[in-house]
Amino acid sequence: MLRRSLAVAAVTGAITTAFLAAPAQAAEPVPAAKAAASWLSTQQPAIPSFGLDHALALVSADVASDKAKALVGAFDSKTALEAYVKDAKTGAYKPGALGKVMLAVEAVGGDVHAFGGTDLEQTLRGLIAQDGKLTGAGTPNDQGLAVLALGKTTGGAPAATVTALATGQCPDGGFGWDWGGANCFSDIDATTLVATALVAQKSPAATKSLDYVEKAQKADGGFADSYSNVENANTTGMAGQLLRSAGRTASADKAAKFLLTLQVGCSAKESERGAIGWNEPAVDDMTAMATAQGVLGLTGEGLIELNAKDDTTAVVGLDCSTKPTPTTPTTKPTNVAKDPLAKTGTSLGVAIAAGAALVGAGAVLVLVNRKRARR
C-alpha cells in the first residue's frame, strides 16, 4: 500500500543544517533522526555489508556508537575484509567496496592504516591509474566512494581522481551506472552518491549535478527512484543529505519533511516505533535499509560530515508520553515494486526485467527484477 502520513507522532524540532565548509559545526540531530537510528541499532543487517550502511546512519545520528563500531569491526579481519573488497574469481581489489569500508572505518574513528591486516588508504591509492581512474572502478559510484574516503585523509583525494570522476557526467548533469558516452543515461540514485563526492571536493561539476537532483524533487519533497518511479526513503535520504551538504537548504528541508511522513509513530507497537519505511510508515523486510539511508537526510550530518567525536552509546526512542496523532492516508493503495536492498555501496550486478535491459547499485541497490543492487 502506498501511504503517507500527514503527521508523525511526537516528532518535534526544526530540521538542522550542516555546512560543507565547516562539518564540525553540524547541529544536533533532531529527535526523529535519533529515534530512527536507535530503532536501526536493534536490527540485524540482511547481509554483512549492509552493516556498513547501518553504521554510517548511527554515526550520522550520534547514537549507539558501540553498535556502529561492532558493525564495522565485523570486517576487521583479513578473511572478512578480503571476502568483501576482493573479486572472488580474480582476487583483484574492488575500489568501490574498499572505499566504502574505508569510509565506514573513518566514520567510527578507526585506523584506516591498520584494519583487517591492511592499510586501506595505501591500498586504495595504489589502484589509482595515471588518468586518475581507479583500476576496477566499473561505475562512477565505485570511483565516488573511493574519492569520498580518500578525501577524509590527510593527503586528500588526488585532483586526477576527481577529474576522472567528472568524466562520467551525462549532459543533463546526472550520472548513470556506466561511464557515460553516447548512451549516457542519468539515474537519481547513482547521481546522489557521485555528486556527494564532487561536492566534498568542491568540483565545478557538482553544480550541474545538484541542479539535476533538485529538478528531480517532487512537490511534496520526496524523490522517486528511476525505475519504479515511486518516492521512497532511500532515494530521498541520499538526495537530502547531498543537498544539505551543498548548502541547498530549502530543498533539503523539503526532503526531510517528506521523510518524516514515512516514520512509524507512536500508534505502532513499541518495537517498531521510530523506523522509517520505504514508501509508507510501516516495518517490513526493506525497512532497515530504508531507515539507514533515510536517517542521513534528517540529521544534518551527511556522508561528507560524518564524525564520531560527538557520538554516544545511548539509544533514544520516540517520546510517546503524549497521545499519538492519527495518521491519514493521502494516496490510494497502489501495488509497487519495492527495493529490498541498500542504495549505497558498490555494484553487485543488474537484475533484468522481462523485456527490458537495464544497463548501469553500484555503490548502494537491487529492485526485484528491475533495479540494480548496491553492496
Secondary structure in CASP SS format (residue, H / E / C, confidence):
PFRMAT SS
TARGET T0000
AUTHOR 0000-0000-0000
METHOD secondary structure of the structure
MODEL  1
M C 1.00
L C 1.00
R C 1.00
R C 1.00
S C 1.00
L C 1.00
A C 1.00
V C 1.00
A C 1.00
A C 1.00
V C 1.00
T C 1.00
G C 1.00
A C 1.00
I C 1.00
T C 1.00
T C 1.00
A C 1.00
F C 1.00
L C 1.00
A C 1.00
A C 1.00
P H 1.00
A H 1.00
Q H 1.00
A C 1.00
A C 1.00
E C 1.00
P C 1.00
V C 1.00
P H 1.00
A H 1.00
A H 1.00
K H 1.00
A H 1.00
A H 1.00
A H 1.00
S H 1.00
W H 1.00
L H 1.00
S C 1.00
T C 1.00
Q C 1.00
Q C 1.00
P C 1.00
A C 1.00
I C 1.00
P C 1.00
S C 1.00
F H 1.00
G H 1.00
L H 1.00
D H 1.00
H H 1.00
A H 1.00
L H 1.00
A H 1.00
L H 1.00
V H 1.00
S H 1.00
A H 1.00
D C 1.00
V C 1.00
A C 1.00
S H 1.00
D H 1.00
K H 1.00
A H 1.00
K H 1.00
A H 1.00
L H 1.00
V H 1.00
G H 1.00
A C 1.00
F C 1.00
D C 1.00
S C 1.00
K H 1.00
T H 1.00
A H 1.00
L H 1.00
E H 1.00
A H 1.00
Y H 1.00
V H 1.00
K E 1.00
D C 1.00
A C 1.00
K C 1.00
T C 1.00
G C 1.00
A C 1.00
Y E 1.00
K C 1.00
P H 1.00
G H 1.00
A H 1.00
L H 1.00
G H 1.00
K H 1.00
V H 1.00
M H 1.00
L H 1.00
A H 1.00
V H 1.00
E H 1.00
A H 1.00
V C 1.00
G C 1.00
G C 1.00
D C 1.00
V C 1.00
H C 1.00
A C 1.00
F E 1.00
G C 1.00
G C 1.00
T E 1.00
D C 1.00
L H 1.00
E H 1.00
Q H 1.00
T H 1.00
L H 1.00
R H 1.00
G C 1.00
L C 1.00
I E 1.00
A C 1.00
Q C 1.00
D C 1.00
G C 1.00
K C 1.00
L E 1.00
T C 1.00
G C 1.00
A C 1.00
G C 1.00
T C 1.00
P H 1.00
N H 1.00
D H 1.00
Q H 1.00
G H 1.00
L H 1.00
A H 1.00
V H 1.00
L H 1.00
A H 1.00
L H 1.00
G H 1.00
K C 1.00
T C 1.00
T C 1.00
G C 1.00
G C 1.00
A C 1.00
P C 1.00
A H 1.00
A H 1.00
T H 1.00
V H 1.00
T H 1.00
A H 1.00
L H 1.00
A H 1.00
T C 1.00
G C 1.00
Q C 1.00
C C 1.00
P C 1.00
D C 1.00
G C 1.00
G C 1.00
F E 1.00
G C 1.00
W C 1.00
D C 1.00
W C 1.00
G C 1.00
G C 1.00
A C 1.00
N C 1.00
C C 1.00
F C 1.00
S C 1.00
D E 1.00
I H 1.00
D H 1.00
A H 1.00
T H 1.00
T H 1.00
L H 1.00
V H 1.00
A H 1.00
T H 1.00
A H 1.00
L H 1.00
V H 1.00
A H 1.00
Q C 1.00
K C 1.00
S C 1.00
P C 1.00
A H 1.00
A H 1.00
T H 1.00
K H 1.00
S H 1.00
L H 1.00
D H 1.00
Y H 1.00
V H 1.00
E H 1.00
K H 1.00
A H 1.00
Q C 1.00
K C 1.00
A C 1.00
D C 1.00
G C 1.00
G C 1.00
F C 1.00
A E 1.00
D C 1.00
S C 1.00
Y C 1.00
S C 1.00
N C 1.00
V C 1.00
E E 1.00
N C 1.00
A H 1.00
N H 1.00
T H 1.00
T H 1.00
G H 1.00
M H 1.00
A H 1.00
G H 1.00
Q H 1.00
L H 1.00
L H 1.00
R H 1.00
S H 1.00
A C 1.00
G C 1.00
R C 1.00
T H 1.00
A H 1.00
S H 1.00
A H 1.00
D H 1.00
K H 1.00
A H 1.00
A H 1.00
K H 1.00
F H 1.00
L H 1.00
L H 1.00
T C 1.00
L C 1.00
Q E 1.00
V C 1.00
G C 1.00
C C 1.00
S C 1.00
A C 1.00
K C 1.00
E H 1.00
S H 1.00
E H 1.00
R C 1.00
G C 1.00
A C 1.00
I E 1.00
G C 1.00
W C 1.00
N C 1.00
E C 1.00
P C 1.00
A C 1.00
V C 1.00
D C 1.00
D C 1.00
M C 1.00
T H 1.00
A H 1.00
M H 1.00
A H 1.00
T H 1.00
A H 1.00
Q H 1.00
G H 1.00
V H 1.00
L H 1.00
G H 1.00
L H 1.00
T H 1.00
G C 1.00
E C 1.00
G C 1.00
L C 1.00
I C 1.00
E C 1.00
L C 1.00
N C 1.00
A H 1.00
K H 1.00
D H 1.00
D C 1.00
T C 1.00
T C 1.00
A C 1.00
V C 1.00
V C 1.00
G C 1.00
L C 1.00
D C 1.00
C C 1.00
S C 1.00
T C 1.00
K C 1.00
P C 1.00
T C 1.00
P C 1.00
T C 1.00
T C 1.00
P C 1.00
T C 1.00
T C 1.00
K C 1.00
P C 1.00
T C 1.00
N C 1.00
V C 1.00
A C 1.00
K C 1.00
D C 1.00
P C 1.00
L C 1.00
A C 1.00
K C 1.00
T C 1.00
G C 1.00
T C 1.00
S E 1.00
L E 1.00
G E 1.00
V E 1.00
A C 1.00
I C 1.00
A C 1.00
A C 1.00
G C 1.00
A C 1.00
A C 1.00
L C 1.00
V C 1.00
G C 1.00
A C 1.00
G C 1.00
A C 1.00
V C 1.00
L C 1.00
V C 1.00
L C 1.00
V C 1.00
N C 1.00
R C 1.00
K C 1.00
R E 1.00
A E 1.00
R E 1.00
R C 1.00
END
